[in-house]
Amino acid sequence: AQSVAQPEDQVNVAEGNPLTVKCTYSVSGNPYLFWYVQYPNRGLQFLLKYITGDNLVKGSYGFEAEFNKSQTSFHLKKPSALVSDSALYFCAVRFFKAAGNKLTFGGGTRVLVKP
Amino acid sequence: DTGVSQDPRHKITKRGQNVTFRCDPISEHNRLYWYRQTLGQGPEFLTYFQNEAQLEKSRLLSDRFSAERPKGSFSTLEIQRTEQGDSAMYLCASSLELGTQETQYFGPGTRLLVL
């Protein structure tokens, strides 16, 4: 069965410092990996995805993520965090099959960027 | 705004009542998904439509839950005889079938509170 783990419930970082949000996965076959961000009382906003190709994926708002097959990880990164990056971040995996493409989400990581 | 919309945004009901939520996907998106998110958790898949056909349902979707997408555009999710355990955020997502490149875009969600 496919699963996603986000080992940190919360990450605190000072504004201007690098931000890393961790994600590991377990899936049979090729993983299709996604990051979403959720602001209070809002739905999930798509940040980026890894399907195939270059292991470093660039996404919205200056975020990027690195796919590491040997470590089964897909960590989200931002070189310089902003206070406005404070939100709830979700990693998700999809196993491609013809009959459906549901996402399986991790439990989420709350990011707090302090001024 | 051409994103996914959901109505209502908030719903308070008494235990035993029926509720219905609506989702309007991004136009031309042929796939539509429903997820449920409880406090402090990641979203969990409920069901999925391709055009008007409901192709997959989660075990989470008890017989009190029913979803429709009658014309392949908007969708409704009905919960009959609500229970306090149904209190959650109900998220809708839509996507365009693009094989491995498919990306789901989420609406703002409907927050349900069952008293």
Interface residues (C-beta under 8 A of the other chain):
Chain A: V4 Y32 F34 Y36 N41 R42 G43 L44 Q45 F46 K49 I51 T52 F90 A92 F96 A99 G100 N101 K102 L103 T104 F105 G106 G107 G108
Chain B: V4 Q6 R31 Y33 Y35 G40 Q41 G42 P43 E44 F45 Y48 L55 E56 S58 L91 A93 S95 G99 T100 Q101 E102 T103 Q104 Y105 F106 G107 P108 G109 R111
